[in-house]
Amino acid sequence: MSKATHVSLTVACDPHLARIVRMTAANVATLSSMSVERVEDIRMAAEEAFIYACGTAAGSDLVIDFDTDETHLAMTFALDVPAFAEPSDDDPTAAYVDLILGSVCDVYEKHEQPARLLLDVKADVNAL
């Protein structure tokens, strides 16, 4: 059984930095028993959550905690604002994010006070 690993990334909410978040998520995912397809799902989930955070608190710092072991990867996206943006007729972005993250992640939760997204993706390959 592999040991648990924790990685924390603090990044400005700037969509130009999405690649850093995407690549960090993919690299941390490889520490688990993830197939290539599952790692791609994690990259997409991390990018969608990051872009969503950027739209909620542009210019703020976002702290992303990655916790992994051989069975899963958990990601927590935390902002220093009360809540993430909710869907509206003028901007349906939040509904799109909810759909994507709800489909890709085994666990997808939004929390308030402060705003946090909790994502958990289970490994899909049996550990050796």
C-alpha positions as a LaTeX table, in Angstrom:
\begin{tabular}{lrrr}
\hline
Residue & $x$ (\AA) & $y$ (\AA) & $z$ (\AA) \\
\hline
Met1 & 0.00 & 0.00 & 0.00 \\
Ser2 & 1.40 & 3.40 & $-0.97$ \\
Lys3 & 1.57 & 6.22 & 1.51 \\
Ala4 & $-0.73$ & 9.22 & 1.38 \\
Thr5 & 0.65 & 12.34 & $-0.26$ \\
His6 & $-0.41$ & 15.95 & 0.30 \\
Val7 & 0.41 & 18.78 & $-2.11$ \\
Ser8 & $-0.76$ & 22.36 & $-1.66$ \\
Leu9 & $-0.73$ & 24.93 & $-4.46$ \\
Thr10 & $-1.49$ & 28.63 & $-4.04$ \\
Val11 & $-2.16$ & 30.42 & $-7.30$ \\
Ala12 & $-3.71$ & 33.72 & $-8.32$ \\
Cys13 & $-7.19$ & 33.46 & $-9.82$ \\
Asp14 & $-6.05$ & 34.24 & $-13.34$ \\
Pro15 & $-7.30$ & 32.00 & $-16.18$ \\
His16 & $-3.85$ & 32.26 & $-17.81$ \\
Leu17 & $-2.54$ & 30.07 & $-14.97$ \\
Ala18 & $-4.93$ & 27.17 & $-15.69$ \\
Arg19 & $-2.14$ & 25.09 & $-17.20$ \\
Ile20 & $-0.23$ & 25.11 & $-13.89$ \\
Val21 & $-3.30$ & 23.79 & $-12.08$ \\
Arg22 & $-4.06$ & 21.21 & $-14.78$ \\
Met23 & $-0.51$ & 19.86 & $-14.85$ \\
Thr24 & $-0.19$ & 19.75 & $-11.06$ \\
Ala25 & $-3.45$ & 17.79 & $-10.80$ \\
Ala26 & $-2.30$ & 15.33 & $-13.48$ \\
Asn27 & 1.08 & 14.82 & $-11.85$ \\
Val28 & $-0.43$ & 14.24 & $-8.41$ \\
Ala29 & $-2.97$ & 11.83 & $-9.95$ \\
Thr30 & $-0.16$ & 9.66 & $-11.27$ \\
Leu31 & 0.76 & 8.89 & $-7.64$ \\
Ser32 & $-2.50$ & 6.95 & $-7.43$ \\
Ser33 & $-3.71$ & 3.92 & $-9.37$ \\
Met34 & $-5.24$ & 5.93 & $-12.19$ \\
Ser35 & $-5.58$ & 4.98 & $-15.82$ \\
Val36 & $-4.57$ & 7.51 & $-18.45$ \\
Glu37 & $-8.26$ & 8.22 & $-19.09$ \\
Arg38 & $-8.89$ & 8.91 & $-15.40$ \\
Val39 & $-5.88$ & 11.25 & $-15.22$ \\
Glu40 & $-7.39$ & 13.15 & $-18.17$ \\
Asp41 & $-10.69$ & 13.39 & $-16.26$ \\
Ile42 & $-8.79$ & 14.84 & $-13.29$ \\
Arg43 & $-7.03$ & 17.38 & $-15.51$ \\
Met44 & $-10.39$ & 18.50 & $-16.89$ \\
Ala45 & $-12.02$ & 18.66 & $-13.44$ \\
Ala46 & $-9.12$ & 20.69 & $-12.02$ \\
Glu47 & $-9.25$ & 23.14 & $-14.91$ \\
Glu48 & $-13.04$ & 23.58 & $-14.72$ \\
Ala49 & $-12.91$ & 24.15 & $-10.96$ \\
Phe50 & $-10.05$ & 26.63 & $-11.37$ \\
Ile51 & $-11.79$ & 28.63 & $-14.12$ \\
Tyr52 & $-14.96$ & 28.67 & $-12.01$ \\
Ala53 & $-12.96$ & 30.03 & $-9.08$ \\
Cys54 & $-11.40$ & 32.68 & $-11.31$ \\
Gly55 & $-14.87$ & 33.88 & $-12.29$ \\
Thr56 & $-15.95$ & 34.01 & $-8.67$ \\
Ala57 & $-12.97$ & 35.84 & $-7.18$ \\
Ala58 & $-10.83$ & 37.30 & $-9.96$ \\
Gly59 & $-7.55$ & 38.65 & $-8.63$ \\
Ser60 & $-7.74$ & 36.69 & $-5.38$ \\
Asp61 & $-5.49$ & 33.82 & $-4.41$ \\
Leu62 & $-6.82$ & 30.30 & $-4.61$ \\
Val63 & $-5.45$ & 27.50 & $-2.43$ \\
Ile64 & $-5.74$ & 24.03 & $-3.92$ \\
Asp65 & $-5.00$ & 21.05 & $-1.69$ \\
Phe66 & $-4.37$ & 17.71 & $-3.37$ \\
Asp67 & $-4.55$ & 14.58 & $-1.20$ \\
Thr68 & $-3.88$ & 11.22 & $-2.80$ \\
Asp69 & $-3.12$ & 7.62 & $-2.07$ \\
Glu70 & $-3.44$ & 4.52 & $-4.23$ \\
Thr71 & $-7.26$ & 4.60 & $-4.01$ \\
His72 & $-8.21$ & 8.18 & $-4.88$ \\
Leu73 & $-7.33$ & 11.83 & $-5.43$ \\
Ala74 & $-9.12$ & 14.53 & $-3.44$ \\
Met75 & $-8.89$ & 18.19 & $-4.45$ \\
Thr76 & $-10.07$ & 21.12 & $-2.34$ \\
Phe77 & $-10.32$ & 24.54 & $-4.00$ \\
Ala78 & $-10.58$ & 27.23 & $-1.30$ \\
Leu79 & $-11.25$ & 30.93 & $-1.80$ \\
Asp80 & $-11.38$ & 33.77 & 0.71 \\
Val81 & $-14.93$ & 34.74 & $-0.32$ \\
Pro82 & $-18.26$ & 33.64 & 1.18 \\
Ala83 & $-19.57$ & 31.53 & $-1.73$ \\
Phe84 & $-19.09$ & 30.50 & $-5.34$ \\
Ala85 & $-21.24$ & 32.07 & $-8.04$ \\
Glu86 & $-24.61$ & 30.40 & $-8.59$ \\
Pro87 & $-26.24$ & 29.81 & $-11.99$ \\
Ser88 & $-28.29$ & 32.63 & $-13.45$ \\
Asp89 & $-30.04$ & 33.31 & $-16.75$ \\
Asp90 & $-27.37$ & 35.91 & $-17.57$ \\
Asp91 & $-24.44$ & 33.60 & $-16.82$ \\
Pro92 & $-25.06$ & 29.84 & $-16.85$ \\
Thr93 & $-21.36$ & 29.05 & $-16.18$ \\
Ala94 & $-22.04$ & 27.66 & $-12.70$ \\
Ala95 & $-24.63$ & 25.21 & $-14.07$ \\
Tyr96 & $-22.12$ & 24.03 & $-16.69$ \\
Val97 & $-19.43$ & 23.55 & $-14.03$ \\
Asp98 & $-21.88$ & 21.66 & $-11.81$ \\
Leu99 & $-22.72$ & 19.35 & $-14.72$ \\
Ile100 & $-19.08$ & 18.66 & $-15.66$ \\
Leu101 & $-17.75$ & 18.22 & $-12.12$ \\
Gly102 & $-20.76$ & 16.17 & $-11.06$ \\
Ser103 & $-20.21$ & 13.85 & $-14.03$ \\
Val104 & $-16.44$ & 13.42 & $-13.76$ \\
Cys105 & $-15.95$ & 13.29 & $-9.98$ \\
Asp106 & $-17.13$ & 10.59 & $-7.60$ \\
Val107 & $-17.71$ & 13.33 & $-5.02$ \\
Tyr108 & $-18.44$ & 16.97 & $-5.88$ \\
Glu109 & $-19.51$ & 19.35 & $-3.12$ \\
Lys110 & $-19.78$ & 23.14 & $-2.80$ \\
His111 & $-19.36$ & 24.69 & 0.64 \\
Glu112 & $-19.79$ & 28.26 & 1.84 \\
Gln113 & $-18.21$ & 30.50 & 4.48 \\
Pro114 & $-15.57$ & 30.36 & 3.03 \\
Ala115 & $-16.14$ & 29.17 & $-0.53$ \\
Arg116 & $-14.72$ & 25.68 & $-1.12$ \\
Leu117 & $-15.12$ & 23.07 & $-3.81$ \\
Leu118 & $-14.44$ & 19.49 & $-2.74$ \\
Leu119 & $-13.70$ & 16.99 & $-5.50$ \\
Asp120 & $-12.82$ & 13.34 & $-5.08$ \\
Val121 & $-11.95$ & 10.92 & $-7.88$ \\
Lys122 & $-11.50$ & 7.23 & $-7.16$ \\
Ala123 & $-8.70$ & 5.28 & $-8.76$ \\
Asp124 & $-9.82$ & 2.90 & $-11.47$ \\
Val125 & $-6.82$ & 0.56 & $-11.68$ \\
Asn126 & $-6.01$ & $-2.06$ & $-9.07$ \\
Ala127 & $-2.77$ & $-1.28$ & $-7.25$ \\
Leu128 & $-0.03$ & $-3.84$ & $-7.64$ \\
\hline
\end{tabular}
